[in-house]
Amino acid sequence: QGSARMLTSIDHGNVGMSNLAFLPAAGSYTAGTTLELKALRGAVSARPKEQVTVSESQTSFFGGLGGVCAAVVTAFAAKASSVARRRRVARRAGSSWAKGRNLVGTNTKNSSNEPPKDKKISILGSTGSIGTQTLDICRKHPGLFKPVALAAGRNVKVLLEQVKEFQPDLIACDESVVEEVKAGVAAMKLPNYSPGIMSGQAGQIAVACHKDAKTVVTGIVGCAGLIPTVEAIKAKKDIALANKETLIAGGPVIAPLLEEYGVNMLPVDSEHSAIFQCMQGVPQGGVKKIILTGSGGTFRDLSVDEMKAMDPEELRKRSTTHPNWDMGAKITVDSSTMMNKGLEVIEAHWLYGVDYDNIDVVIHPQSIVHSAIECQDTAILMQTGWPDMRLPILYALTHPARVPAELPNPRDGRNFDDWWKGEGKDGKMSFSKPDLEKYPCIALAYKAGRRGGTMPAILSAANERAVELLLNKTIDFLDIPGVLEKVMEKAEAESKVCLTPSLEDIVEGDRWARDAADVVVAALKK
């Protein structure tokens, strides 16, 4: 855990008006020469006329500036002339200068909001929640993105619909349905279209490493997305990260790879995208704390005793529904246990290099604030908006640009302007600390993260298996935390925690944890 570092590319440039220097006109000067520097009134705050004496040590410096300084001063003079002219016109009209100005430094290196053009992307998990919403972004912004490779699982119907619409160069699917996919593509009889079709992990890796792709969207759930992501990094592809396990399990391996190959990792997860957006312009060392918000899931208004008194089948059914977000079954169950928030704590540690003691979890039922940061000076910066994954996806694909978009509430089609009216449930926000007796998975995640090594991979894999066992009705909802705790204890007892793991160690830890969860559940059922 001590080797965590900032993995995202935050813009720390300081190019505000207050940082502009005034340069004298170019030429040769002797020591003691007095220069008049005319400040650009209206562009920055400065005295109208300022005198500077050139010392002997500065003489050679100014003498060497030559035409560079002349060009700079000429540009400044043109700006000053333009400003003065507009002000004279405004005064003659008897009105104030109505045109707005940027009075503060924007603290960014980018002076243009130019969106990408025909940016080639690959999608791992194209038929899942992240994949379908990524393609919706491509659909709504023609000319900005071009999906060149899609990897899916066994959802042949949706995959073939995507292939027909976007006609990617390469398709990958589960080995069990590859012949069905080939037949479906052939039956389309699309003119001049003959994509490559692959299956299994080899297909996923090929999609991740497609030669034309600039960015890979990693939407495969679980540790299955780790190896394709590693190969994409080695192929020098930027990563739009939606797969939590990539850093939760693979952080010790992924972090040095990103540095070695010099690629960007941009978060797609709504909470980490929110943190990433809040951090834009905050200098290194300026963040004191990360605050991860979570809705509390479907059981947030029930006490522990009320949950214990409920019918187990009703608990199972409700655990797969979410009050605010539309997500897959596994992620929705994680929200109900709040394991998703615990895993995000580990992810935040790796993404932003923040110590576990400085990462907080807060329950925010309305899901309007998607997360926040506390700066060293106590300022709290929050990112807000509808609970809609399309914005984090869009920002990850277009960063640092802010592309004009229409993203109404995905549930009722309203624009966010309605929320500010404060009618009904709108315009209201509340926050509270989670009850760790009710949500013990949060504490387990902190414990695994602080232990480090392969323990986060073991916890994540055991949780993934426990959710599968819940959904197939082998265990009940309230069994999940106990199963995970027993697997962690078993890992310690059998010395399965490797503190400086390789990729092979992480994959083996993941495999072992799934088997260990089955062993623990078998003992539970006796």
N, C-alpha and C positions, 0 to 999 in steps of 0.2 A: 504494500500500500504506500510505502514511502516513496516509490518511484513514479507516482501519479504526476502528470503534468498537464498543462493546458493543451488540449488536442484540437480545439477549434481555432479558426482564423479570425480573431477579433481585430477590428480596425482601430488602432491606437494612435493614428496620426493626429498631430495638433496643428491644424492649419487655420486657426481662427484669425480674425482681423487683428486681435491684440498681439499677435505674434509677428506681424509684418515689420520689416526693418526699413528705415529711411536711408537711402544711399545718396551720396553726393554725386554730382555730375562727373563723368569720366575725365581723366586727364592726369598730368603730372603735377604734384604739389611739393612744395618745400615745407620743412618742419615749421610749425607755427602759423601756417596759413589758416585763416578763418573762413569757414564755409557757411552759407545760408541754406538751410533745408526747409522748403515750404511743405508743410503738412497738408494732407488731402482732407480738407474739412468736409464733413458729411460722409466720408468713407470710414474714418477712424476718429477716435478722440485724441486730439493733440493740440498743442499751442499753435497759433497761426504761423509763427515764424520762430525757428529755433536755431541757435548758433552753435557750431561745433568746431573746436580747434583740433587740427590734425597734428598729432605728435610725430616725432621722428620715426618711432617704431611703426607708425601707421602709414608713413609716406610711401614705402615700397608697395604696401598692400593696395592703397588706392591707385597708385600709378599703374599697377598691373591689371586693374579691372577693365580698362579700355572700353571697347564697344559694348561689353556686357552691361556695364552700369549705365551707359548711355541709353541702351534699349529699355532698361528697367525704368529709368527716370522719364523717358519719353512716354512710356505706357502710363506711368503714374500721372504725368502732366495731362495726358489726354483724358484720363478718368476724372481728374479734378475739374478740367474744363467742362466736361459733360455734366458733372454734378452741379457746378455753378450755374450753367446755362439753364438746367431744369428748374433750379431754385428761383432764378430771376423771372422765368416764365410764370411760375406759380405765384410769386409775390405780386407780379403785375396783374394777375387774375384775381387778386384779393383773397386767395385761399391758401390753406396749408398744403404741404407737399403730401399729396394723398397716396402716392405709391409706397407700398410697404417695403421695408428694408430688413435684412438679416443683421441684427444688432449684436449677435453673439457668435463666437466661433462654432462652426458645425462639428469640429473635432473629427473630421473624416478625411481620408486621402482621396476619396472619390468625388469629383466635381460633376460627374455625369450620372444620370439615371437611365442609361441606355440598357434596354432589355436584351437578352440573348437572341440570336437569330438562328433558327433551324438547329438548335442544340441537340446533338445526338445523345440519347439516354438508353440504358438497359434497365429492366425491372425484374428483380427477383421476387417472386410471389405475385404475379400480375393479376391473378383471379381473387386474391384476398382483399381485405379492406383497404390496406395502403395501396396496393396495386391498382385496384379499380378507381380509387380517388385520384391517383397520379394520372391515369389515362383520362379521367374527367378534366383534369387541368390541361392536358395536351389538347383535348377536344375543344375546350373553351378558349384556348390561346393558339389558334392555328398560325403556323409560321415561326413560333418560338421554340417548339420542341418536336423532335422526331424520334419515336420509340423504334430502335433498330433491333432489339432483342428482348424476348419475353420468356420468362421461366415460370411455370405453374406446377400444380400438383396433379390431382385427378379430376378437376372440374373441367371436363372436356367441352361442355356446352358453352360456358363463358369464354374459355380460351379461344374456341373457334370463332366466336363473335368478335373477339378482340383482333384476331388474325385477319378476319375479313375487312374490318374497319381500318386498321393501321398498317397491315401488310409488312410486318417486320422481316428483316433478313434471316433471323434465326429464332427458332422456337424450341423450348425444352419442356418436358413434362415427366410425370412419373412413369417408370418402366412398364407398369401394368396397363397403361392406356396409350402407349406410343403408337401402336398400330391403328387404333381408333382415330387418333389425331391425324396420322398420315392419310387415312381414308377420307376424313372430313375435309382436309385441305385440298386433296385431289378433287373431291366432289364439287368444290366451289368453282372450279374451272376459271380462275381469275387470269386474265391475259397477261403474259410476260411476268408471271409470278411463280417462283419455285424456291421456297425458303428451305434452309437447312433445318432438319428436325432431329433432335437428340433427346436422350432420356437420362434419368438418374443424376448423380452428383456430377458426372462428367458434363452433362448438359447444362447444369447450373453454373459450373465453372466457365464453360464456353460463353454463356450469356454474360456473365460478370466480366469477362475479358474481351468482349467483342471489340475488334480493332477500331471501329469508328466511334464507339461510345466515349463520351467525355465524362459522364457521371453515371454511377450505378445506384439505383434506388433499392435498398435492401429491405424487403418486406416479408421475408420468410420468417415464420415464428420459430423460436427455439434455437438450440445450438446448431441446427442444420444449416443455418445461414452463416456460420462462422468461417468455415473453410472457403466457400466461394468469395466471401468478403476479403479474406487474406490474399487470395489469388488476384482479386481485382486491385488491391493495393499494390501488389508486386507488378501488376501491369500498368501502374501509374494512373489509375482511374480515381477521380474524386468520388467520395462516398456520401450519399444522402442516407443517413443512418436512421432506419425505423426499427431495426432488429435490436432489442435490448441486450440480448445475450452476447452480441458481438463484443461489447465492453464489459458486461457483468462477468461473463466467464473468461473472455479472452483479453481483458485489459492488459495483463502483464506481457502479452505477446504483441497485441495490436499497437500499443503506444510506441515502442521502438521502431516498428515497421513504418508507421506514419512518418516518423522523423527520417528514417533511412531513405524512403522513396519520395519524400517531399510532396505528398498529396494532401488534399483538404478533406476533413470529415465534418459534414454539416448535419446537425441533428434535425430529424423529422418528427420525433416524438413531441407532442404538444408542449409538455412541460419544459423539455430541454431546448426546444425552439424558442420558447418564451424567455428563458434565461439567456440564450444566445442573443436574442434581440435586445434585451435590456443591457447587455454588456457592450453593445456597440458604442465605441467612443470612450469607454471607461478604461483608464490606463492600467497597466499591469500593477498588481498590488492594491488596486482601488476597491476591490470587493472584499467585504468582511464576512458575509454570510450568504448562503443560498437558501431560499425558502421555496420548497416544493409544495404546491397546492394539490389537493385531491378532493373529490366530491364526498368521499366516505362510502360510496357504493350504495347498493340497494338496502342495506341494513343499518344505515347511519342513524335512523330515528328509533331503533330498537335497542333495549338493554340486553346485556348478556343473559339474564334470567329469562327474558321474553324469547330470545332465540333458542335457548335450551328447551323451552316449553313447546316450541313449534313442532309440527310434524316434520320429520327429516325430509320427506319427499317435497314438501312445500318449500323448505329451505333450499333444496337442490334446484328446484324450478326457479325460485326468485334470484338465486345467485347468478343466473345466466341472463338476467335483464338489468339494464342500467337506466337510472332516471334521466340522464343528460346526454350520454354519448351513444352512438350506434357503432358497435365494435364486434369483433369475433368472440366466440364462446369462451376461449381460453383467457383472453385479456379481460373479458367481463367478469369472470370468476376471480381473477387476480384483483380486480377492483373491489369486489365484494369482501375479499379477505384483507385488502390493502397491501397484499404482497407486491402489487405493481408499484406502489410508492416506495416500498422497501428496496426493490430492485433498482428503481430510479435513483435512490440515494447512492448506491454503488456506482451507477452509471455517471452521476454528477461528479463523484470523486475522480473518476478517470477523465471525463471530458474537460473539467475545469480546474483540476489540480487542487481542489478544496478539501481540507481535512474533514473527517466525519463529524467532529465536534462542532463544525461550523455549517452543517447541513441540517436544516429543520424541515419537518413535515407538518403541514397545517391543513385542517379540513375546511373546505370552502364549498358548501352545498350547491351554490348557483353555477359553478364552473364558468365564471366570467373572467376572473383573474386566473391565468394559466400557470403562473409562477412569478417569483420576484427575486430581486437581489437586494441586500443591504450593503451600502457602501461604507467605507471607513469613516466618513463624516456623518453617519447615521441616516443618510437619505435612503428611502426605499423606492426602488424602481419596479413597476409592475407592467406586465403585458396583458392586455384585456381584449376581449372579443367573444363572438359566439363560439360555442364548443364545436369546432369544425376543423377537421384535419387538413382540409384543402389549403388553408393559409400556411401552416408550417411546411407543407410539401412545396407549395409555390415559392416560398422564401428560400428554401434549401436549393431549389433549382435555379433561382435567379439572383441569389446573393452576389453583390451587395445592392442590386437594383430593387426598387419597389415598383412592381409592374401594376398598372391600373387593372383592377379586377372587380367583378361583381360576385360577391360571396354572401348571399343572404343566409339566414338561419336555415340549416339543412332540414330542420323538423317542421317549420311552419312558413318558410319563405319570406320572413320579415327582414327588413334592413335594420342595422343596429341603431339607426336614428330613433326607432320606436322604443328601444330600451331606455333611452334617456328620459322619456316622458314619465317614467315611474309609475305606470299604470299596472295594477294587479301585482304580479311577482316581479315585474321589471323595476330596474333602478335601485335594487336592494342587494347588499352584499353582507355576508356574515362569515366569521372565521372562528375556529376553535382548535385546540390541541387534540390529537387523537387519543382515545382511551386504549392504552396498551394491553389491558386485560381483554378487551373486546377485539383488538387487532394485534395479537401476539406476533404475527408474521413480520411486522415492522421491526420489532426488537431482534428477531432472528436474522433479518437482513443486515442490520447494523453490526451484529455479532460476527456474521460471516465476513462482512467487508473489513472489519478491523482485524480479523484473523488473517485475511489475505490469501495469497497463493491460489490453490485450486478450491478452497472452501466456497467462494461465491459460485463457481461452476457447479459444485456438488449441490448446493442449496437450490440453484436455478433448475437443474435437471430433476431433482427430487420433487420440486414443486410442479414442474411440467407433467411428471408422471402422476402425481397425486391428483391433479386436475383431470387428467384422462380417466383415472379410477373413479373420480366423482361423477363424471359425465356418463360413464358406463354403469353407474350405480353399484360399484363395488364397495365404496366407502361413502360416508355422509359428509356434509359440508363441514361440520364442527370437528371432524377427524383430521382435517388437513394440517393445522399447526402442529399437532402431536406427532404426526407422521414425519414432518420435516425436522422437528427437534430430535427425534430418535435417529434419523439418518445422519444428522450432524454429529451426534454422540457416537454413532457407530463408526463414522469416518475418523474421529479422533482415536477411538479405541483400537482401530485396525491400522493406524498410521497411514491413512490414505490422503492426508493433506500435504501437498508438495508446495513449499513456500516460494520456490523460484522455478515455476513450471515452463516447459516447452509446449508447443502446440499439441504434440502427442500426449503430454501429461494431462492437458485440459480435456482433450477428447476422451481419454481413458477415464478421467474423473467423472465426466458426464455419463459415460456408459455405466460405470460402477454405481453411481447414485441412483439411476433408474432401477437397476437390479436390487439395490439395497431398499428402495422404497417398496418394491414388491415383497421382499422378505419381511419388512416391518409390518406391512398391511396383513400378510398371512398370519403373523403372530398376533396381531390385533384381533383377528376374526376367530381365533381359537377359543 
